[in-house]
Amino acid sequence: MNILFLNSIKQNCGVYQYGKRLFSIFCESKKIYTIYEEVSNYEDYEKCLKTYNNINGIIYNYHPLTFYWLNEYNIQRKNINIGILHENESSLFDITFDSDCTVAEKQFKFSLPRPLAKSNVNFDVNHCKNKEFIMKYTENHIPIFGSFGFGFFNKGFDRIIHSVNDQYDNAIIKLIITVPDYETNKQKPFIIAKALTHLPRKKGIILMITHEFFTQDELLYFLSLNTLNIFLYDYMPGRGISSVIDYALSVNVPIGISNSVMFRHIYNDCICLYTSSISQIINNVDYLNQFKELYSDQKLISKFESLFQISYSQCYQDIFVMSMLQHKQGGYFVEIGSNHHKNYNNSYILEKMYNWSGLLVEYDACFKDSYIKQRCSSIYKIGDAQALNYIELLKDFPKAIDYLQIDLDVNNKSTLNTLYNLDTHIFDNYKFATITFEHDIYSGNHFETRQKSRELFKNRGYILIFPDVCVFWEGEYRAFEDWYIHPDLVDCKYVLKNYILTERSNANMKSEDIKNLLCA
């Protein structure tokens, strides 16, 4: 699977740096190949779409300020769109991963573990431009208190100076206060620094301030040499998670924080300067270890790879199809009774993430416009599925089609009549690798649909893999579908080895249990 990762282009930005860290970790995945590009406008975006025309999805490291030009009218629709959200709720994307690791997850909306930074073992401080600032006073055995951040008044740099000055007679305070790219007043960091130099300090309290941009390697090395790294932001209700903690957690140095909501993911009184002394925080070296595990690279990669388990189907039919076909790319489907273009749709993820194309058959004309706009890789037919000319509709399809869905009303015989239509005109010349057939036996044995369909499919050589799949409906699990494969088009040894228990135990399985079996 190939995923295009789009980041903004201005480096002096926390969202940009988050994207760089995230991408470097995603690259460690053995299941997903990730391609990195930076874009600043729609022209850059359009160029990327033309260059990478064989991808399975696009990740946007999204903030409304960095992707101000992206909207519902110009976002691409060929592949699945995945948004990494920073302090916003956007409806542009099919799937979202929130950079706030504390948010509650819900359907198609997930949270991501924080991406910690990695030290470069080959980094040599002697060859970096910020060597003097980093190394000064590190040999004097005087406590060094460090902090960094963009030059905003809400970062509490003044409180750091007051705290150290109140509790120490001799100490070094090193502050990296850089100019943010998205701040219109570029003088603000210098105004802040000037005010800080005028704050009262004891004679033994030395203050150092730089406005230089530090590379990740420089920043991590700087943080690693400090006695304590301190961040005393304002409370700032409604804000997201601050990235400074990602860097601070990446080195084995204690962290002191304020009660800002931007530090809520690690907050405890034992590391808060408002409830604990600096010396107490310095001596509490074990508390932060839990977060290094919680936000490990492997945790992040596992969440990223959970894309393989994304389903838009009502009962994971799309996961069944992809599991039987080993995540095949560029397949073909026929979806009879397609309904909504995305919600509870069995072919949406196949088209958007795996580059399939196919035929959407639907009786209700209200879905036509959404098919045109949202399902641009497939064709559609509005009409009565029982009476359609499938020979004409499938004339450009291969004779081996990967997936057939029949999801109609059993109580008016449309399900059975459509199946007979296909049997008469299609099944002699076409085979389908996988089939999901809705018989709705729970609602009554209408026209003996289940029995007659099973006899027909058996005579056509199909193997019933999951009989009577159960859906949770009106307070209980009810059998409603049969799922088939064709041995000429599916690797039966692979299926038998990985997914099949016994004919008896595969019957009447809850759809959730099937999903867990397929994704194990």
DASULDA-V456747 format. One record per residue. N is the residue number from 1. RES is the residue in one letter. SS is DSSP state (helix for helix, strand for strand, loop for the rest). OMEGA is omega in degrees with one decimal (NA if undefined). D_CENTER is the distance of its C-alpha to the mean C-alpha in whole Angstrom. Layout:
# DASULDA-V456747
N | RES | SS | OMEGA | D_CENTER
N | RES | SS | OMEGA | D_CENTER
This chain:
# DASULDA-V456747
1 | M | loop | -179.5 | 14
2 | N | strand | -179.4 | 14
3 | I | strand | 176.4 | 11
4 | L | strand | -179.3 | 12
5 | F | strand | -178.8 | 11
6 | L | strand | 177.3 | 13
7 | N | strand | 173.6 | 14
8 | S | loop | -169.5 | 17
9 | I | loop | -177.1 | 21
10 | K | loop | -169.8 | 22
11 | Q | loop | -178.8 | 22
12 | N | loop | -174.0 | 24
13 | C | loop | -179.2 | 21
14 | G | helix | 179.3 | 19
15 | V | helix | 177.7 | 16
16 | Y | helix | -177.4 | 17
17 | Q | helix | 174.0 | 17
18 | Y | helix | 179.9 | 14
19 | G | helix | 179.1 | 12
20 | K | helix | 179.3 | 15
21 | R | helix | -178.5 | 15
22 | L | helix | -179.4 | 11
23 | F | helix | -178.1 | 12
24 | S | helix | 178.3 | 15
25 | I | helix | 178.0 | 13
26 | F | helix | -178.8 | 11
27 | C | loop | 179.9 | 14
28 | E | loop | 179.7 | 15
29 | S | loop | 177.5 | 13
30 | K | loop | -178.5 | 16
31 | K | loop | -174.3 | 14
32 | I | loop | 175.9 | 12
33 | Y | strand | -174.4 | 14
34 | T | strand | -179.4 | 13
35 | I | strand | -174.9 | 15
36 | Y | strand | 172.9 | 15
37 | E | strand | 175.9 | 17
38 | E | strand | -177.9 | 18
39 | V | loop | 179.3 | 19
40 | S | loop | -177.7 | 22
41 | N | loop | -177.0 | 23
42 | Y | helix | 179.9 | 22
43 | E | helix | 176.4 | 25
44 | D | helix | -179.7 | 23
45 | Y | helix | -179.1 | 20
46 | E | helix | 178.1 | 22
47 | K | helix | 178.2 | 23
48 | C | helix | -179.5 | 20
49 | L | helix | 178.7 | 20
50 | K | helix | -177.8 | 23
51 | T | helix | -176.6 | 23
52 | Y | loop | -175.9 | 20
53 | N | loop | 179.4 | 21
54 | N | loop | -179.0 | 20
55 | I | loop | -179.3 | 16
56 | N | loop | 179.2 | 13
57 | G | strand | -179.7 | 11
58 | I | strand | 172.7 | 10
59 | I | strand | 177.2 | 8
60 | Y | strand | 173.3 | 10
61 | N | strand | -157.5 | 10
62 | Y | strand | 164.4 | 12
63 | H | loop | -177.8 | 15
64 | P | loop | 178.8 | 18
65 | L | loop | -176.5 | 20
66 | T | loop | 177.2 | 18
67 | F | loop | -176.6 | 17
68 | Y | loop | -174.4 | 20
69 | W | loop | -176.3 | 21
70 | L | loop | -179.4 | 18
71 | N | loop | -175.9 | 19
72 | E | loop | -177.3 | 19
73 | Y | loop | -177.2 | 22
74 | N | loop | 177.7 | 21
75 | I | loop | -176.1 | 17
76 | Q | loop | -177.3 | 17
77 | R | loop | -177.2 | 17
78 | K | loop | -177.0 | 18
79 | N | loop | -178.1 | 14
80 | I | strand | 179.4 | 11
81 | N | strand | -176.1 | 10
82 | I | strand | -178.0 | 6
83 | G | strand | 167.7 | 7
84 | I | strand | -168.9 | 7
85 | L | strand | 176.3 | 9
86 | H | loop | 174.9 | 13
87 | E | loop | 177.2 | 15
88 | N | loop | 173.0 | 15
89 | E | loop | -177.0 | 14
90 | S | loop | 177.3 | 14
91 | S | loop | -177.1 | 14
92 | L | loop | -163.8 | 14
93 | F | loop | 175.5 | 10
94 | D | loop | -178.3 | 10
95 | I | strand | 175.9 | 7
96 | T | strand | 169.7 | 6
97 | F | strand | -179.2 | 4
98 | D | strand | 177.4 | 8
99 | S | loop | 175.6 | 10
100 | D | loop | -174.9 | 12
101 | C | loop | -177.7 | 12
102 | T | loop | -175.8 | 15
103 | V | loop | 177.5 | 14
104 | A | loop | -179.3 | 14
105 | E | loop | 172.9 | 12
106 | K | strand | -171.9 | 13
107 | Q | loop | 177.6 | 12
108 | F | loop | 176.4 | 9
109 | K | strand | -173.4 | 8
110 | F | strand | 172.6 | 7
111 | S | strand | -178.7 | 8
112 | L | loop | 167.6 | 7
113 | P | loop | -178.0 | 11
114 | R | loop | 178.5 | 13
115 | P | loop | 177.5 | 13
116 | L | loop | -177.0 | 17
117 | A | loop | -178.8 | 19
118 | K | loop | 175.9 | 21
119 | S | loop | 176.5 | 25
120 | N | loop | -176.4 | 26
121 | V | loop | -179.5 | 29
122 | N | loop | -178.6 | 31
123 | F | loop | 179.1 | 31
124 | D | loop | -177.0 | 35
125 | V | helix | -178.5 | 35
126 | N | helix | -178.0 | 39
127 | H | helix | 178.9 | 37
128 | C | loop | -173.5 | 35
129 | K | loop | -177.7 | 36
130 | N | loop | -177.0 | 35
131 | K | helix | -174.6 | 37
132 | E | helix | -179.8 | 40
133 | F | helix | -177.3 | 38
134 | I | helix | -169.8 | 36
135 | M | helix | -174.1 | 39
136 | K | loop | 177.9 | 42
137 | Y | loop | -178.2 | 43
138 | T | loop | 179.9 | 41
139 | E | loop | -171.5 | 44
140 | N | loop | 179.3 | 46
141 | H | loop | 173.7 | 45
142 | I | loop | -179.4 | 44
143 | P | loop | 179.7 | 41
144 | I | strand | 179.1 | 38
145 | F | strand | -174.1 | 36
146 | G | strand | 173.0 | 33
147 | S | strand | 177.3 | 30
148 | F | strand | 177.6 | 28
149 | G | strand | 177.6 | 27
150 | F | strand | -172.7 | 27
151 | G | loop | 174.4 | 30
152 | F | loop | -176.5 | 30
153 | F | helix | -176.4 | 33
154 | N | helix | -177.6 | 30
155 | K | helix | 172.8 | 29
156 | G | loop | 177.7 | 33
157 | F | helix | 179.4 | 34
158 | D | helix | 179.6 | 37
159 | R | helix | 175.5 | 37
160 | I | helix | -179.7 | 36
161 | I | helix | 179.6 | 39
162 | H | helix | -177.8 | 41
163 | S | helix | -179.9 | 40
164 | V | helix | -178.9 | 41
165 | N | helix | -179.6 | 44
166 | D | helix | -171.1 | 45
167 | Q | helix | -178.2 | 44
168 | Y | loop | 173.3 | 45
169 | D | loop | 180.0 | 48
170 | N | loop | -179.8 | 47
171 | A | strand | 176.0 | 43
172 | I | strand | 173.9 | 41
173 | I | strand | 179.2 | 39
174 | K | strand | -178.0 | 36
175 | L | strand | 173.4 | 34
176 | I | strand | -176.8 | 32
177 | I | strand | -172.3 | 31
178 | T | strand | -178.7 | 30
179 | V | loop | 179.3 | 30
180 | P | loop | -178.2 | 27
181 | D | loop | -173.9 | 26
182 | Y | loop | 175.3 | 25
183 | E | loop | -178.1 | 28
184 | T | loop | 179.9 | 31
185 | N | loop | -176.4 | 34
186 | K | loop | 179.8 | 34
187 | Q | loop | -174.2 | 37
188 | K | helix | 179.3 | 35
189 | P | helix | -179.3 | 34
190 | F | helix | 175.9 | 38
191 | I | helix | 178.5 | 39
192 | I | helix | -178.1 | 37
193 | A | helix | 179.9 | 38
194 | K | helix | 178.6 | 42
195 | A | helix | -180.0 | 42
196 | L | helix | -179.0 | 41
197 | T | helix | -179.3 | 44
198 | H | loop | 177.1 | 46
199 | L | loop | -179.8 | 45
200 | P | loop | 178.5 | 48
201 | R | loop | 172.8 | 47
202 | K | loop | -176.5 | 49
203 | K | loop | -176.5 | 51
204 | G | loop | 179.2 | 49
205 | I | strand | -176.9 | 46
206 | I | strand | -179.6 | 45
207 | L | strand | 175.0 | 42
208 | M | strand | 179.4 | 40
209 | I | strand | 172.8 | 38
210 | T | strand | 176.2 | 36
211 | H | loop | -179.4 | 34
212 | E | loop | 173.5 | 33
213 | F | loop | 179.3 | 29
214 | F | loop | 171.0 | 28
215 | T | loop | 179.5 | 26
216 | Q | helix | 179.7 | 24
217 | D | helix | 178.6 | 27
218 | E | helix | -177.5 | 29
219 | L | helix | 179.6 | 27
220 | L | helix | 179.1 | 27
221 | Y | helix | 176.8 | 30
222 | F | helix | -178.4 | 31
223 | L | helix | -175.8 | 30
224 | S | helix | -177.1 | 31
225 | L | loop | -177.3 | 34
226 | N | loop | 176.0 | 34
227 | T | loop | 178.2 | 36
228 | L | strand | 173.9 | 33
229 | N | strand | -169.7 | 31
230 | I | strand | 177.8 | 31
231 | F | strand | -174.1 | 29
232 | L | loop | 179.8 | 30
233 | Y | loop | 168.0 | 28
234 | D | loop | -177.6 | 30
235 | Y | loop | 172.6 | 28
236 | M | loop | 178.3 | 26
237 | P | loop | 178.5 | 25
238 | G | loop | -178.3 | 22
239 | R | loop | 179.8 | 20
240 | G | loop | -179.0 | 17
241 | I | loop | 179.8 | 17
242 | S | loop | 180.0 | 19
243 | S | loop | -177.6 | 18
244 | V | helix | -179.1 | 22
245 | I | helix | 178.1 | 21
246 | D | helix | 179.1 | 19
247 | Y | helix | -176.9 | 21
248 | A | helix | 177.4 | 24
249 | L | helix | -174.1 | 23
250 | S | loop | 177.0 | 22
251 | V | loop | -176.0 | 26
252 | N | loop | -179.7 | 29
253 | V | loop | 178.1 | 30
254 | P | loop | -179.0 | 31
255 | I | strand | 172.9 | 29
256 | G | strand | -174.5 | 30
257 | I | strand | 170.0 | 29
258 | S | loop | 177.1 | 30
259 | N | loop | 179.8 | 29
260 | S | loop | 177.0 | 26
261 | V | helix | 179.5 | 23
262 | M | helix | 176.3 | 21
263 | F | helix | -173.4 | 22
264 | R | loop | -177.0 | 22
265 | H | loop | 178.1 | 19
266 | I | loop | -168.9 | 22
267 | Y | loop | 168.2 | 25
268 | N | loop | 179.7 | 28
269 | D | helix | -174.2 | 32
270 | C | helix | 176.6 | 33
271 | I | helix | -179.7 | 31
272 | C | strand | -178.6 | 31
273 | L | loop | 178.1 | 34
274 | Y | loop | -178.7 | 36
275 | T | loop | 179.2 | 36
276 | S | loop | 177.3 | 37
277 | S | loop | 178.8 | 39
278 | I | helix | -178.6 | 38
279 | S | helix | 177.0 | 40
280 | Q | helix | -179.7 | 38
281 | I | helix | 179.6 | 35
282 | I | helix | -177.2 | 36
283 | N | helix | 179.6 | 37
284 | N | loop | -170.9 | 34
285 | V | loop | -171.5 | 32
286 | D | loop | -171.2 | 31
287 | Y | loop | -172.4 | 29
288 | L | loop | -175.8 | 26
289 | N | helix | -178.1 | 25
290 | Q | helix | -177.0 | 23
291 | F | helix | 176.1 | 20
292 | K | helix | 175.2 | 20
293 | E | helix | -178.2 | 20
294 | L | helix | -178.0 | 17
295 | Y | loop | -179.7 | 15
296 | S | loop | 178.1 | 16
297 | D | helix | -176.4 | 14
298 | Q | helix | 176.8 | 14
299 | K | helix | -179.3 | 13
300 | L | helix | -180.0 | 10
301 | I | helix | 179.2 | 10
302 | S | helix | 178.2 | 10
303 | K | helix | 177.5 | 7
304 | F | helix | -177.7 | 6
305 | E | helix | 175.8 | 8
306 | S | helix | 172.3 | 8
307 | L | helix | 179.6 | 7
308 | F | helix | -177.5 | 11
309 | Q | helix | 177.4 | 11
310 | I | loop | 179.3 | 10
311 | S | loop | 172.9 | 13
312 | Y | loop | -179.2 | 15
313 | S | loop | 175.1 | 18
314 | Q | loop | -175.0 | 21
315 | C | loop | 173.2 | 21
316 | Y | loop | 176.6 | 19
317 | Q | helix | 179.7 | 21
318 | D | helix | 176.8 | 19
319 | I | helix | 175.2 | 18
320 | F | helix | -178.0 | 21
321 | V | helix | -177.0 | 22
322 | M | helix | 178.3 | 19
323 | S | helix | 179.1 | 21
324 | M | helix | -176.0 | 24
325 | L | loop | 174.3 | 24
326 | Q | loop | 176.7 | 21
327 | H | loop | -179.3 | 19
328 | K | loop | 175.2 | 21
329 | Q | loop | 171.2 | 20
330 | G | loop | -179.4 | 22
331 | G | loop | -178.9 | 24
332 | Y | strand | 179.2 | 26
333 | F | strand | 169.4 | 26
334 | V | strand | -176.1 | 28
335 | E | strand | -178.2 | 27
336 | I | strand | -170.5 | 30
337 | G | loop | -171.4 | 29
338 | S | loop | 177.2 | 26
339 | N | loop | -175.2 | 26
340 | H | loop | -175.0 | 23
341 | H | loop | -176.6 | 21
342 | K | loop | -174.0 | 18
343 | N | loop | -177.3 | 18
344 | Y | loop | -178.7 | 20
345 | N | loop | -173.9 | 20
346 | N | loop | -175.9 | 20
347 | S | loop | -175.6 | 20
348 | Y | helix | -177.6 | 17
349 | I | helix | 177.9 | 15
350 | L | helix | -179.9 | 17
351 | E | helix | -171.1 | 18
352 | K | helix | -175.8 | 15
353 | M | helix | -176.3 | 13
354 | Y | helix | 174.3 | 16
355 | N | loop | 173.2 | 19
356 | W | loop | 171.6 | 21
357 | S | strand | -177.8 | 24
358 | G | strand | -177.3 | 26
359 | L | strand | 174.7 | 28
360 | L | strand | 179.1 | 28
361 | V | strand | -176.4 | 31
362 | E | strand | -180.0 | 31
363 | Y | loop | -173.6 | 34
364 | D | loop | -176.3 | 33
365 | A | helix | -178.6 | 33
366 | C | helix | -178.7 | 31
367 | F | helix | -173.6 | 28
368 | K | helix | -176.0 | 29
369 | D | helix | -179.7 | 28
370 | S | helix | 174.8 | 24
371 | Y | helix | -178.6 | 25
372 | I | helix | -174.9 | 26
373 | K | helix | -168.9 | 24
374 | Q | helix | -176.1 | 21
375 | R | loop | -170.0 | 22
376 | C | loop | -179.9 | 23
377 | S | loop | -176.0 | 23
378 | S | loop | 174.4 | 25
379 | I | strand | -178.8 | 29
380 | Y | strand | 174.6 | 30
381 | K | strand | 175.3 | 33
382 | I | strand | -179.4 | 34
383 | G | loop | -179.7 | 37
384 | D | loop | -175.3 | 38
385 | A | helix | -177.6 | 37
386 | Q | helix | -169.7 | 40
387 | A | helix | -175.8 | 42
388 | L | loop | 176.3 | 40
389 | N | loop | -175.9 | 41
390 | Y | helix | 175.9 | 38
391 | I | helix | 179.1 | 40
392 | E | helix | -177.2 | 40
393 | L | helix | -175.6 | 36
394 | L | loop | -173.9 | 35
395 | K | loop | -179.9 | 38
396 | D | loop | 180.0 | 35
397 | F | loop | 173.9 | 33
398 | P | loop | -179.3 | 34
399 | K | loop | 174.5 | 36
400 | A | strand | -178.9 | 33
401 | I | strand | -168.2 | 30
402 | D | strand | -174.9 | 27
403 | Y | strand | 172.7 | 27
404 | L | strand | 171.0 | 29
405 | Q | strand | 168.6 | 28
406 | I | strand | -175.6 | 31
407 | D | loop | -176.3 | 30
408 | L | loop | -179.6 | 33
409 | D | loop | -179.5 | 36
410 | V | loop | -171.8 | 38
411 | N | loop | 175.0 | 41
412 | N | loop | 176.0 | 42
413 | K | loop | -180.0 | 42
414 | S | helix | 178.5 | 39
415 | T | helix | -177.1 | 37
416 | L | helix | 179.0 | 40
417 | N | helix | 177.8 | 42
418 | T | helix | 178.0 | 39
419 | L | helix | 178.3 | 39
420 | Y | helix | 176.0 | 42
421 | N | helix | 179.8 | 42
422 | L | helix | -179.4 | 39
423 | D | helix | -178.0 | 42
424 | T | helix | -169.4 | 44
425 | H | helix | -170.5 | 43
426 | I | loop | -168.1 | 40
427 | F | loop | 175.8 | 40
428 | D | loop | -174.1 | 43
429 | N | loop | -178.2 | 41
430 | Y | loop | 170.5 | 37
431 | K | strand | -179.8 | 35
432 | F | strand | -176.8 | 32
433 | A | strand | 179.4 | 30
434 | T | strand | 179.2 | 28
435 | I | strand | 166.4 | 29
436 | T | strand | -173.2 | 28
437 | F | strand | -178.1 | 31
438 | E | strand | 179.2 | 31
439 | H | loop | 176.0 | 35
440 | D | loop | -178.2 | 34
441 | I | helix | -179.3 | 37
442 | Y | helix | -176.6 | 36
443 | S | helix | -178.8 | 38
444 | G | loop | -177.8 | 41
445 | N | loop | -175.8 | 42
446 | H | helix | 175.3 | 43
447 | F | helix | -178.6 | 45
448 | E | helix | -174.9 | 44
449 | T | helix | -177.6 | 41
450 | R | helix | -177.6 | 39
451 | Q | helix | -176.7 | 42
452 | K | helix | 178.6 | 43
453 | S | helix | 179.6 | 39
454 | R | helix | 178.1 | 39
455 | E | helix | -178.6 | 43
456 | L | helix | -178.6 | 42
457 | F | helix | 177.7 | 39
458 | K | helix | 178.9 | 41
459 | N | helix | 178.6 | 43
460 | R | loop | 173.9 | 41
461 | G | loop | -179.3 | 40
462 | Y | strand | 179.7 | 36
463 | I | strand | 179.2 | 35
464 | L | strand | -176.2 | 34
465 | I | strand | 179.6 | 31
466 | F | strand | 177.3 | 30
467 | P | strand | 174.7 | 33
468 | D | strand | 173.3 | 33
469 | V | strand | -173.3 | 29
470 | C | strand | 176.6 | 29
471 | V | strand | 176.6 | 27
472 | F | strand | -173.3 | 27
473 | W | strand | 177.7 | 29
474 | E | loop | 171.0 | 32
475 | G | loop | 178.9 | 31
476 | E | strand | 178.0 | 32
477 | Y | strand | -175.2 | 30
478 | R | strand | 178.6 | 32
479 | A | strand | -175.3 | 32
480 | F | strand | -176.5 | 32
481 | E | strand | 167.1 | 30
482 | D | strand | -179.7 | 31
483 | W | strand | -172.4 | 29
484 | Y | strand | 165.5 | 31
485 | I | strand | 174.2 | 31
486 | H | strand | -174.5 | 33
487 | P | loop | 177.7 | 35
488 | D | loop | -173.3 | 36
489 | L | loop | -179.1 | 32
490 | V | loop | 177.4 | 30
491 | D | loop | -173.9 | 30
492 | C | helix | 177.4 | 32
493 | K | helix | 178.1 | 33
494 | Y | helix | -179.4 | 29
495 | V | helix | -178.9 | 28
496 | L | helix | -177.6 | 31
497 | K | helix | -169.6 | 30
498 | N | helix | -168.0 | 26
499 | Y | loop | -171.6 | 26
500 | I | loop | 175.9 | 30
501 | L | loop | 169.5 | 32
502 | T | loop | -179.3 | 35
503 | E | loop | -178.1 | 36
504 | R | loop | -174.7 | 37
505 | S | loop | 177.2 | 34
506 | N | loop | -179.0 | 31
507 | A | loop | 175.0 | 33
508 | N | loop | 177.5 | 32
509 | M | loop | 172.5 | 29
510 | K | strand | -177.8 | 27
511 | S | helix | 178.7 | 23
512 | E | helix | 178.8 | 21
513 | D | helix | 176.2 | 23
514 | I | helix | 179.3 | 23
515 | K | helix | 179.5 | 19
516 | N | helix | 177.4 | 20
517 | L | helix | -176.6 | 22
518 | L | helix | -175.2 | 20
519 | C | helix | -177.3 | 17
520 | A | loop | NA | 19
